């Protein structure tokens, strides 16, 4: 049974249909909503040229995050995020805002959230098989670390999930509030991970990824060469 019969089976077709771009963290994405703003126009940063009363919220303790010292953020943002078989991982990252992830089709994703205060992890699967404990949505608290991996080949009893889902990707939507700003976000560093208990280090180490500078992040929005190169690598 194809549980995604109305979605394309190939990531390449999905990328074309949804006009997705390579994401700085891996896979593909498209910002679909930013309060008061044309999506994608602010390149993953807060757009202050909006209705000051309805589209911006004042945060506490974030003035150090942005070079301009601004602690206002757009109220809400949302994206499509599409990891692929050739780009299957969400690296270990931290964002100051709460995230809610919504499974919308394709292969399941295994998410791990690390609570720094409790020094404990929680792992869930976003996917279609509710009878086997899959979830359709999952929240990550702001300030916690998260990472994820596409479940390319996972066996349930004698069945292979790949045989029931005709896709080489997963499509996840993410809602972020206060709205996403790359200055509120960072890749977790090896030094940060080294401060954690050994069991946590071993579990999370495979998801470490080198940090990107803001200029490198912005290239994913406007540099056609970077977009074309990353697209070929990930499809």
N, C-alpha and C positions, 0 to 999 in steps of 0.2 A: 504493500500500500504506500502510495506517495502522499505523505501528510502535508506536502507543500504544493499541491497540484496546480495552484494558480500563480505560484511564484516561478521565475525562471530557474532552471537547474544549474546554470553556470553563473559564477560571480561576474564574468565579463559582461554578460547581458544585463545583469542587475546594475552594475556600475554605469552602463550606458543609459539604461532606462531612468535611473534616479539621478544621473549627472553627478556621480560621486567623485571625490578627489582622494588621493593618497593622504592618509592621516599621519601626523608626525609620530604617533605612538605605534603605528602599524595598521594594516588593513586600509579601509576606505571610509570616507565620511561625507556628510553634508549637514551643515547647520540649517535647521528648518524653522527655528523660531528664536528670536531675541527680543525681549520686551521693548516695544517702541521703535525697533530698528529693522532695516532691511537685512535679513539673514546673510551671513558671510561677509557683509560689508566692513565690519570692524576687525576682521581677521583674528577672531578668537579672543578679542579684548573688549572691555566695557565700552559701549557707545554712550557718550555723555550728551550727544546732540539729540535728546529725546525729551518727552514730557517729564519735567523734573518731579512732578507730583505722583504720576501714575507708573512710570517706567523705570524708576531708580529707587533703590533701597540703601539705607546707610548701614554699613556693617560695623562691628566692633572689633578693634584690634587688627585691622588689615592695612592700615596706612603705611606700614613698612613694606608691604608686598610690592606695590607699584613704585616706580622711580619718581612719579609726580606726587606721591603721598596721598593719593585719593583713596578714600575708604567707601565710596559709593560704587554700587554695582547694578547692572540691569537686573530686574526682579527675577526673571526666569529665562533660561535658554533650553533648547532641545536640539538633538542631532540624531541622524542615522549613523550607526557605526557598523561596519561590515568587515570582520576578520575573514580571511580566506585560508584554504589549505596551504598556500605558499606563504602566508603571513598570519600564522595562527595564534599569536600571543598578544595579550595586553601586558606590557611590562609593569613592573612594580612601581606604582606612582602614588602620590598624595595630593589631594585637593582640599582646600579649606571649606568648600561648600558640600552640602548633602547632594548625593546623586541617587536617582531611581533609575534602574535599568529594566527595560521591557523587552522580553523575547517576542519577535515578530515573524520568525520563520527560519528555515534552514537547519543546519546542524546545531546540537546543543552546545552551550558554553559553560565551562566550569569556572566559577568565580571564587576567589579566596579574599576575605577581608581580614586585615590584621588590626586589632585594637591595641594601640600602644599602651594605654593606661592599664589594661588587664593583661597585656602580653600574651594574648591568645588569638587564635585564628578561627574563622568560621568558613566552611566551604559549602557551596550550594551549586546546583546545576540549573541553569536557565534553559528550558526546552519544552517540547510539546507533550512529553509522556508523563502526564500528571499521576497516573497510576503507579509509576515507579519513583515518585517523589520529585519530579521536575517542578520548577517554579516558573511562573509567567512574568514575575517581576521581583526585583531584589534591590533593597536600599543599602547604600554605603554612607555611613556617617562622615560628615566633614571632619578632616583631620586624621581619619584612619587611612591606612595603606590598603591598596587593592591591586590584584593582578588576576589574569584570566587566561584560559586556553581553550581553543576550539577542540571539541571532542571528535577528532577525525575518525578514529577507529576504537569504538568502545563496545564491548560485547555484553548483551543482556541474555543470560541463560545461553541458548544456542543460536540466538539471533544477533546479527551485526547491525548496529544502528544505521550504518551506511546503506544497507539494503532496504531500509524503510523510508529513508529520506533522500530524495534525489537532489542533492545540492552539494557544492564544494565551498560553502560559506555559511555563516550565520548572519542574520540581520537583527541587530539590537538597537533599540532607541534609548537614549539617555536624556532625562530631564534633570536640570541642575538649578538649585536655588540656594542662596542668591546666584544669579547667572554666572556662567563660566567666564573666567578671565585667566589667560595663561599665566599671569603674574601671581595668581593664587595657587598655582600648580607646580609640582616639581617631580622629576624622576628620583626615586629613592637611591641614595648613594651607597656604595660599599661600606663607607665609614658609618653611616647611619645604621645599616643592617648589622654591622659588627657589634653594636651596642646592645643587641637583643639576645635573648637566651639561645643556646646552641640549637635546640630543636627547631626554633623559629627560623634561624639562619639557614639551616639545611633545607627547610621547606620552601623558603622564599628566594634563595640565592639563584635558582635557574631563571628567575624573572627579572634580574637586574639588567638594566640597559643604560648605556652612556647617556648623559644629559645632553640636551640640545640648547644652543643659544637662541635667543628670540629671533635673530635674523634667519637662522636655519628653519625655525618653525614657520615663519612668515613665507618662506620660499614655497611651502606646500600650497599656499593660496594663490600665488601669482606667477611662479617661475615654471614655464612650460617644459623646460628641459628636465627639471626635477620631477615634475608631475609625470612626464612620459617615462622616465627611467624607473621611478618607483612603481608605476602601473605595470610595466613589463615584469618587474621582479615579483610582484604580488599576485599576478593572475596566472 
